[in-house]
Amino acid sequence: MIIDASYAVDPWALRETDLRLDLLPQSESVFALSNGHVGWRANLDEGEPHGLPGSYLNGVYERRPLPYAEAGYGYPEAGQTMINVTNGKIIRLLVDDEPFDLRYGRLRSHERVLDLRGGLLHRTCEWTSPSGIGVRVRSTRLVSLTQRAIAAIAYEVEALDARIRVVVQSELVANEQLPERAGDPRVAEALESPLKPEENAADDKRLRLIHCTDASGLRVAAAADHLITGPSPTRHASESADDVARLTVTSVLEPGQVLRLEKLVAYGWSGARSLPAVRDQVEAALAGAASTGWHGLVDQQREWLEDFWSRADVEVEGDAEIQQAVRFALFHVVQAGARAEERAIPAKGLTGSGYDGHSFWDTDTFVLPLLTYTFPESVAEALRWRQSILPAARDRARQLNHDGAAFPWRTIDGSECSAYWPAGTAAFHVNADVADAVVRYVAATGDDYFERETAVELLVETARLWRSLGHHDHHGRFHIDGVTGPDEYSAIADDNVYTNLMAQSNLRAAADIVERHPEKSSELGVDDEESAAWRDAAESMSVPYNKSLGVHEQSTDFTGHQEWDFQGTRPDQYPLMLHFPYFEMYRKQVVKQADLVLAMYLRGECFTEEQKARNFDYYERLTVRDSSLSACAQAVMAAEVGHLRLAYDYLGEAALMDLKDLEHNTRDGLHIASLAGTWIALVAGFGGMRQRDGGLEFSPKLPEKLARLAFIVQVLGRKLRVEITPRCATYSLAEGAPLEIRHYGRPITVSEKTSQICDIDELTARPEPHQPPGRRPNRRA
C-alpha cells in the first residue's frame, strides 16, 4: 500500500520525495497524464525499470475471441482490449558509455511532482554512475489539454562533478514487451505485438512510425520533433526501423553545463482513413505544436487549468489529506474526459489497462455528475458517444428479443464485449443510468440543441427497452423481472428497486421530452399511444417493501434469503468474489456495493426520511464494499440520515482509494469513478446537493472534524459558490443572472450582488449502524 512518507501532503500537488522501485506500478498510475484522447502512464523517462509501460489512445483496441465451452444464443462472441500504442516518452541517457539506470550506481536524490495547477509532471534526480560520475537529470512532461493530439517533454542533463560525454537517445517505440498478465490467455495474446508495421521515417530531428492492428483494423501513427540546446559541438543523427525511430544526440559537458532536449509527440488514429491521411494528420498536429513551442504549450496548459479550477475547485478546511485528495480527484477526472470528444470515458481513464480499457455504467452514474457541474462540455461529448453507439445497442436489444436499445455492460467501440455473465448481461440498469445522466445534463445546462438532437433519441430508445422488458400483472402493477442491479452479488432478480426506480424516471423523462419535441419524436416513430404506455408503466411501477421489517426489499423477497455467514468469513476472504462461487452469493443476503442505498441517493423523493434511515441501517450490515463504487454512495446517505462520522470515514475511503492503494490494484490504473466519488461525498453528502424538479437544493451539514467546506458548481450558465461552516451556509453567485435554489426545501434567490446566509438545521441523533465484521471503514484520525 502507498502509505509511506514519500508522498507528502500538499494542497495543490502530489509530491514523491523517495523513489521506491517496488511501488513503480502504482506510482505510474498516480502520476499519469492524459487529456481523454492521449494517455501516458508515468513511466520513467529512460523506460526501465518499469511496472507497466503504457501509452494509450482512447478508442484504440484489438479484438479477441470469447470462446465458450458450450455455445448459447446471445452470448457475445468477441472481446476488446485496449492496447499499448507507440511510446513517445522514452529518452535514454548514457554517461561516459554507462546507461542511466536507477538500479545501478547510486541515486543521490529523486523527486517527482504532479502539479495540479499547471498540469505538469516534474522529475528531478541526481545520480552517480557505477564509475563515480555524477549527473543531474530534470524532466517536465505534459499531455496537452489544448492541442488534443500532442504530448511533450522537456529533458535536461547536467554535469555535476567532472567533464563527461553524454549520449541522449529520444525514441518512438512500438510493441514494447509487457509484463505477463495472469488470468485470461486471450488477453495476453491480443496484447503481444498488436501493432503491425506500415511505415517508418527519420528525417533530421523528426521521427515517425505508422502501424495497424490485425483484427480491429485500426491505423495508429506517432510522430516526434525535437529542439536541441547544448554546448558546441553538440551533434545529432536519426534512424528508423519497423518498431523504433530514434534521434541520437551527443555532447560533452563541463561541470554545470546542460544539454536540453524539447520533444513534441503527436498521435493520430483512424479505422477508416488511409495511410497518407493519417500520416498527414500527425504531421499537421506536430507542425501546430512546433509553432506553439514548449513554453507556449506550458502556458496554454496553465491557462486551461486556471479556468477549470475557477469553476470547479473544492476547499476543505480541517483535513489536509482530504483537501489534497479531492483536488487530485478533480484533476484526474477532468483529464479523463477533457478531450475524449465523442469517445467513452473508460473506468480507468487512460491511466492503465485495467478492465481492458472498457467503459461501464460507472461513467454515467459517478463521473458525469461531477463533470456536469464542473466541466459540462465534456458531458455533452460523452453522451454523444452513447448516441453514436445506438446502432449497436439496438442490435443488442433485438438479439435479446426486446425493443429499443440495450446499452452494453462493458465496451470500447459500442458492442457488448463482456462474456456471458448473469451479473453483467442482465444489468439493464445501464440504460437508466445513461438516461439519468442525460436528464441531469439538460437540467443543469439548459442546452436546447443537445436536448433536441441527442437527448430525445437517447431517452426514447432507453424507454422502449423498459416497456419491452417489463410487464403488467393482473393487479396492474408494472414489474421488471430477471435483472441485476448495481449489487453484482445478486443476479437475475425480480423488481430490483434501483432498476425499477431509475427506469421509472427514464420512462417519465421520455414521455415528457417527446411532448416538447413532437417533430423529432415523429422521426423516431413515437406516437401518443407509445408515450402513454411509458407513463402508465412509470405510474404503476412495482417497488417491493417488507412491512414487517419496515424496509424496502433490494429486490423481491431479498430479505427472505438466508443471510451470509459473516462471522465465519475470514478477513482474507474478501473480496468474496475471489473466494466463493457467485452462486453462493446470489442466493444469500450479502451486498457487494450500494444498491438500494444508491437508489435512495438518486431517487430520494421516493422515500420518507424514516424509510431512508431504516433502509440504510438494514443494508449497512449486509454491505461488504467489494467494489470501489460503494463508499461514496454510502457516504452520501450516511450524511443524509445523520451518521456524519460514518460519512466522513466513507469519504476517506473513496478519496484515498488510489493514493493509498486500498484495493491493491492501483497498478492497473486509477479508479476514476471512486475519484469522482470523492467530489460526490463532499458536495452531495456534506453539501447535501440534489437536483430535483429542474433546480438545485442543498441540505448542508459538516462532520465534527471539518471546519469549512466550499465548492463551486455551474448551473444554467451561472457559477454558484457554496460555503459551509458548522453553523451556516453561504450561497453566492460569482457570475450570471439571479438564480433560485432551495435550502432545506426553502426557496432562496442568489445574485452577484446578494448572497444568502442560512442556518444549518440540526440533525436527529441516531445510533450508528453496524457493518459486517471487519468491513467497517477505517476511522479518520
N, C-alpha and C positions, 0 to 999 in steps of 0.2 A: 504494500500500500504506500502511496505517496504521502507520507506523513512526517518526513524528516524536515529539519530546519532549513534545508537548502531552498525551500520555496518560501520566500519572505512575503509577509502580508503588506500589501501596498494598494491604496485605493484606485490607482489608475494603471497598474502594471502587474504582470506576473514575472517574478524575478527568480532565476535559478542561480545560486551562487556556488554550487558544487556539483560537478557532473558525475552522476552515478551510472555506469555502463549497464548495470542490472536493471535500471529503470528507463533505458532508452526508448523502448516501445511506447511506454506511457507518455513520456515527455514529447515524443514525436507527434502524438495526437494533441496534447495540451497546447503545444506551441505551433500547431498547424496554421497555415494561412490559406484563405480561399476568397473567392468572390461569387460563389454559386455556380460559376461556369468552369473555372480552373481551380484546382486544389493542389496544394503542395504540403505534404507532411514535413515535419521539422527534422528531417534527416540532416546529419552533419554535412557541411559543405563538401568535405572530402569523400563523402559516400560511405565510408566504413570507419568504425563499426556502425551497424545499424540494427534496428529491431525489425521494422517492416518498411522497405522502400515504398514510397507512394507518391505518384503524380497522377492526378485524375482529371478527366473531362466529363462534365455532367452529361449523362446520356450515352457515353461510350461503354459498350459491354460486349461480351461474347456469349453466344447462345450455346447451350449444352443440353443433352437429352435428359429426360426424367423417366427412366425405365421403372416398371413395377413388376413384382413377382407375378401378380395377376392383374390383368388389364380391367379397367372399369370405365363405363360410359361417363364422359365429362371430366375425366382426370386430365389435368394439364400435362402436356407431353414434352414441353421444353422449358428449361430454366434459363435465367440470365445472370451473369456475373460481371460486376464492374471490374474492368481490367486496369492494370498499372500501365499508363501510356508513357511516351518518351520523357525521360528525366532530363530536365534542363537545369537542375540545381547543382550538378556536380562541378566542383572546382578543386582539382587535386594540386597538391604542392609538394615539391621536392626541395630539400635544403641540403646543398652540397651532396646531391645524389641520394639522400636519405628521405624516404616518404614521410610526410607529416601524418602521423597515425598516433592517436592518443593512447593506444595500447602499448606503445614503446616510448622510450625516453622518459622524460619527467614532465608532468603537467604542473606548472607553477601556479596557474590560476585559470579559472574558466567561469564565464558568466554569460547567461542568455537572458534577455529581457523582452517580453512581449509588451509593446507599448500600445495600450488600448485607445489612446487618443490619436496616435499617429498611424496606427495600422501597420506597424513595422516590427520585425523580429531582429533584434540586435544580438550579436555574439562577439565577445572579446576573450581571447585566451593568450596566455604566454606559455611557451613550450620549449623545452631543451631537448635537442635530439640525442640519440644514444652516444654520439661522438662529442657532445657537450656544446653544441651550437644553439644559441637562444634566439627565438623569433617571437614577435607579437603578431597575431592574426586577428583582424577585425572584419566582420561582415555585417551587412544590413540587407534584409530581404523583404520584398513586398509582393503581394498579388493585387494588382490594381483594381480598385473599386470604380474607377472612371473609364479605363480602357479595358474592356471586357476580356480581350484575348491575351493580355500582357501580364507577365510576371518579371521581376527584375532583382538583381543582386549587385551590391557594391562590395567589392572584396579588396582587402589591403593586407600586405605582408610587410613587416618592418624588421630590419636587422637590429638586434639589441646589443650584442657583446663584441662582435667581430665582423670583418668583411666576409660576406657569404655570396655564393652563387645560388640563385633560385630559379626554379622552373615551375611555371603555373600552367596547368592543363585544364582548360574550360571545355566541357563536353556536352553533347546531346547523346543519350544512351537509351536504346530501346531493348526490350526483352531482358531486363535485369533479372538475375537469379533471385527468387523469392524464397523465404523460409517455407519449409514443408508445412502444409495445412493438414491438421488432424481431422478425421471425420470423412466427409464425402469425397471420394477419389475423383468424381466427375468434376468437382470444382477445381481441384488441383490440376487436372488435365486441361481445363479451359484456361487456366492462368499460365500454363507453361508455354512460353514463346507464342503469345497470342497474336503478335503483330508480324505480318508478312511484308518484307521489304519491297518497295516500289521505286524509290528514288533516294539518292543521297548526293549532297553537294557541299563543297567547301570553297569559298572564294574570298581570299584575303581574310578579313575578320568576320565574315558571315558564314553561318553553318545552316544546313537544312537536312531533315530526314522526313520521308513520307512513307507510311505503312498502311496496310489494310488488314482487316480481320477476315477470317475464313467464313464462319457461319453467319455472323450478323451483317456482314457486308458493309462495314463502316470504314471510311478512309480518314486517317489521322495524320496531320502534318505538324511539325515543330520546326521553328527557325530561331536562330540567335544572331545577335550582332554585339559588338564589343567596342568599348573605348578604353585604350590603354594609356596610362600615365606612369612614367618611371624615369630613372636616371639614364643618361646616354652612356653606352649604347644599350637599348632595350629592343630586342628583336622578336618577331613572331612568324609562325608558319601554321598552315591549316591543312587538314586531310579529312577524308571521309570514307566510310565503307557502309555495308548494309545496315548495321545496327549501331554505328557510332560515327559521330562527326566531332572533330577535335581541333581546338585552337591551342597551340603551344607557344607560351611566352617565356623568354629567357632574359635574365638581367643579373647584374652584380650590384649588391647593395652594401654600402658602408654603414657602420652603426648610425642609427637614426634615420637612414634613408628608407623610403616607402615605395613599393610597387603597387599601383592601384589598377583594378580591373572593374569596369562597369559593364554588366552583362544584361542585355534585354532579351527576353524569350517570348515568342509569340506562338500561340496554339490555334489550330483550327481543325474541324472535323465535319464530315457530312456522310449521309447514307445515299445521297443522290448525285452530288456534283462530281465532275471529272477531276482527274489528277491535276491538269493545268489550272482548273478553277480553284481547287483547294490550295495549290502552291501559291497562286496569286493572292489568295485570302490572307495567308500568313505573312507573305512579303509586304502586303499593304499595311497590315497591322504593325509589323515591325518598323516600317517607314514612319508611321504615325507616332509610334513610341520614341523613335530616334529624334524626331523633330521636337518632341516634348523634352526629352533628356531625362537623366536620372533625377536631377534636382526638381525638375518640373513634375515628375511623377510623385515624388515625395510631397511636394506642396499640394498637389491635387488630392492625394490620399488624406492629408490632414484636413483640408477644407471640407472634403466629403464627410469625414467623421465628425468634424465640428458641427456641421449641420445636423447629423444624426443625433449626436448627444444633446443638442439643444432641444430636440423634440422627443427624446426617449430616456433621458437619464433617470436613475433611481438613486436617492440618497438615503442611507441607513445610518442612524446615529446610535451608538451603543454596542455595535458588534462589527469590528473592523474586518473580520473574516467574511461575514456575510456581505458587507459593502464591496469588498473585492470580488466576491463570487458572483454577485448579481451583475456587475459590470463585465466580468469575464463572460458570463452567460449571454448578456445582450450582444456583446461583440461577436461571439461565435454564431449566435442565431442569425444576426444580420449578415454575417459573412456567408452563411449557408443559403440565404435567399436573395442577396442583393442583386446579383446579375444572373439568376437562374433563367429568367426570361422564357417562360412557357416550357420549362422543364420541371421535373419533380424536385422536391427537396428531400433527399434521402434521409433515412433515420440517423445515419452517422454524418450527415452533411458530406463534405469532401475531405474528411479528416482521417479516413481509414476505410478498409474494405469489409468491416463488419456488416452482417446481414447481406453480404454480397452487393452492397450498394443500393439495396432496394428501398423504395418508398412505401410507407404503411399509412394507416389511419392516424398515426402519431402526429403527422404534419398538420392535418386538418383540425384536430382537436386540441393540440397543445402549442404547436409552433405558430400557426396562422393567427390565433387570438392575440398573441404578443405583437406580431408584425402588423396586424390590423390597426392597432393603436399607436404604433411607433414608426412603421415604415410601410404604409398601406399599398404603395405602388407594387411591392413585391407580392402582395397577396393577390392582387388582380392577375399578375402573371402566373402564379401558382394555380389559380382556379381556371385560367385559360388553358393551362396544361391539362387539367381534368376534362375540360370541354374537348380538347384535341384528341383525347383517348376514348371519347364516347363511342366511336365505331366499334372498337374492341370490346367495350363494356356492353354494348347492345348485343354483339355476337355472343358474349359470355352468358347474358341473360337468356337468349334464345336457346343456347346449348343446355341451360338448366331448366328449360321449359317455362320461362317467365317472360313477362313483358318489360318494356323499359330497358334500363341499363343496370348491370351488376358490376360495380367497380371492383377491381382485383384486390385481393388481400395484400399481396406484395408484388411489386413490378418495377421495371425501369422504363420500358417502352410502351406500357399500357396493357399488354396482355398478361393474364394471370400466369405467374411463374413460380407459384408455390405448389409443390407436390400435394396430392390429396391428403387432407388432414382435417378432421372434423372441427377443430378449434379455429381453423383458418377458412376452410371452404365455406362454412356456414356463418361466417362473421359478416352477415349482410349489413350490420350497423355502419360499415364504412360508407354506404350510400347516404345515410342520415348525417354522418359526420361531415361529409362534403357539403350537404345542404345547409347544415348549421353554419359552416364557415362562409357560405355564400350569403346567407341572411345577415350574419353579423357584419360582413364587409359592406354590404349595401346600406345597412342602418347606420354604420359608423361614418361612411363617406358621402352618402347621397349620390353615388356615381350612377347617373341615369343611363349613360351609354352602356356601361357594364351590365346594368340590370337588364336592359333590352337585348343586348347582343350575346350575353353569356349566361346570366342568372336564369332567365326564362327556360332555356334549354336544359340546364343542369337540374333545376327543380322539377320540371315536367318529367324528365326521364327517370329521376330517382323516385318520384311519387308513383309512377307507373309500376315500378318494381314492387313497392309495398302493397299496392292494391291487388297485384297479381299473386304476391307471396302469401298474403293473409286471407282470412275468410270470416264470414259472419256465422255465429252459431244460431240455434233455434230461439235464443233469447234476444238476438240482435247484437250481441257483443262481438267486436272485431278482434280476432286472435291472429298472432303471427307465431307459428309453431316451428319447431325444429331448427332453431338458430343458436348461434353462440354470441354472447355479449362480450364486453371487454374482459371479463374473467375467463381466461383460457383454461381454467381448471373445471369449468362446467360447459359441456358442449351438447349441441342438439337438444336444447331446452325449449320448452313452450313458454311463450309470453314473458320473455326476458324484459324486465321493467325498463332498463336502459334503452334497449332496442325499441320497445313499443312507444315510449315517451318521445324519443328522438324521431321516430317515424311519424308520430302524431304531429309534431312540429313541422316536419318535412311536408306532410300532406296539406296542412293548413297553409303553409307558405306557398306551395304550388298553386293551390286554389286561389289565393289572393293575387298572385302575380299574373295569372292568366287573365284575370279581370282587368288589371291595369294595362296589359299589353295584348289586346284581342287579336291584332293583326299577326304578331309574332306567334301567338298561340295557335292561330288558324294554320299557319305554315307547318306547325308541328302536328296538326291533326287533332287538336284538343277541341272538344265540344262541351256544351253545357252539362250534358249527362255525365261525361267523364269527370269534370271538376266537381260536380255534385257528389259523385261517388267517393271522391277523395275526402270531401268534408264529412260525409256520412261515416266513413271509416275512422276518421280522426275523432269525431264526437263520440263514437261508440267503442273506442279503444279499450281493451281489457288491461287492467292494472292490478295484478294479484296482491291481495292483502290478507294477512293472517290476523283475524280479530282476537283470537285467544292470546296471542303473543303481543298484539298491538304493534306489529311491524309489517312493512311491505316484504313480500317474497322477492328475492332476487329474480326468480322465475317460478312458474307454477310448481307448487309442492316442494320448493327448495328447502324450507325449514323442516320438512318431514324426513329429509335424508339423515342417515347416520352421520354424526359429527366425526371429523378426522381425529385420530388419536394423537393430539398434540403433545401430551405428556410423554408418549412413547417415541416421539420423533427427536432424534439427536440433533444438536446444532449443526453438525457436519453433514446432515442430510437435506439441508436447504442449499439451493432451491430444489423443491420437491420433484420438479420435472426431470432432474438428472439422477434421481434415486428411486423413483416409484413409477409404475406404469400409469399412463394417463387414465386408463380405465378405472383404476382405484380412485383417482381424484374426481372423475366425472360423476361418481355416484355418492360422493361424500360432501358434507358441509365444510368446505375449505375454499378460500377465495385467494386467487393469485394476486389480484390487483383490484383497486377500487372499481366497482361496477355499479351497484345501486347507489353507493356514495357519490360516484361521478354523476349519476343521474340527478341526484339532489342538488348538485352544484349547477349543472347546465339547465335543468328544468325545475328550479327551486320553487316556482309558483305552483307546482302540482302537489306540494307537501305542506302540511301545517308545521309550525315551529316545534310542537311536541313530537310530531311524527319524525321530523329530522333528527331530533335528539335521541329518540328511542331507536330509530334505524341505525344511526351512527354507532351507538353503544353496542347494538347486536352484531353488526358486521365487523366492528373493530376487533372483536375477539376471534374472528374467523379469518382475518386477512393477514397473509404471511408476507406480502410485498416481495414476491419473487420477480417483480418487474420494476424497472426504474420509473415507470409511468405512474406509480401508485402514490408515492409520498406527497407530491404536490396537491393532488386531489384530496387526500386525507387532511393535509394542512388547511386547505380552504374550508372544509366542512367542520373540522375541529374548531377553527376560529369562529365560524358562524354559530355553532351551538354552545360556545363558551369555554372550550378547553384550550385556552390561549397558550399555556405552557407546552401542551402536547403539539399544538400547531407550530410553535416555534421549533420544537425538536424535528418535526417533519420538514419544515423549511430547511433546516440544516442538512438533512439527508438529501433532499433534492438539489440543494446548492452545491454540495461537496461531492456529488456522485462521481465526478471525474477528477476533481482536484485532489481527492483522497482515494480515488480508485475503489469505491465501496463495493462494486460488484466484480472486481478483479478482471475486467475486460476492457478497460480504457485503452489498452494496447491496440485494440481493433478499430478505434475511433471513438469520438465523443458521443455522449447520449444527448443529441440535440433537443429532444422533447423534454428531457429532465432539466436541461439548462433553461429551456423556456418555462418549465415549471417553477423555477426559482422566482421569476417575474410574476407568474400566476399566484404563487403562495403569498407574495408580498402585496400585490395590487388587488387581487380578488379575495385573498384571505384576510390580511390585516387592513387593507383598504376597503374591503367589502364591496368592490366594484362589480356591478351586474349591468348587463344591457337588456332592458325589458321594455316592451311597448315602444320600441324605436328610440328610447332615450337611456341615459346613464343614471344609475342610482348608486349611492355609497352608504355603507354601514360600517364605518371605521372603528377599529379597536386595536390596541397595541399590547403585546406581551410585556411582562414586567421588565425584561432586560433591554428593551428598545426605548430610547428617549425620544426619537423622532423618525418619521418615515415621510419622504417626499417623493413624488413621481409626477411625470408629465405624460398625458395621453392626448392623442389627436382625435378629434371628433368633429365631423361636418365642417372641416376647414378651419376649426379653431384649435388652439393649443391650450389645453386646460391643465393647470398645475394644482395638485392636491398636496397639502402638508398636514401631517397628523402628529399630534403630541398626545400624551396620556389624557389630557383634559379636553382638547378641542381639535377640530379640523378646519382648515382654512382653504377655501376654494377661490382661485383667481384665474383670470384669463390673460395669457401672455399676448395673444393676438386673436382677432376675429370678432364677429358680431356677438351681441349678448346671447347667452346660452342658458336654457333652463335645464337643471338637473334635479335630482332628489337626494335628500339627506335623511336616512332612516324613513323613507317614504314621504317626507315632507318636501314639497317643491320649493326651490330657491332659484334665483336668477343671478348669474355672474356676468360681469363685463370687464373690459380693460380698465374701466375707472372704478368699478365697485367689486371688492372682494367680499366674500361671505365667511364669517367666523361662526362656527356652530359647535355646540357642546357635544361631547361623546356620551351616548347613552350607556348606562350601567348594564352589565351582563348579569344574567341569572347564574349564580354559582351552582355547579353540578359536580357530583363525584366523578373523578376521572375514570374513563372506561379501561378495561383490560385488553391486552393483546395476547396472542398465542405465546406460550412460554418461550422466552428467548428472542421474541420478534419485536420487542418494543424498540422504537428508535432511540439512538444514543442521546442522552441528555446533553444539551448545550451548556457549557460552563457559564 
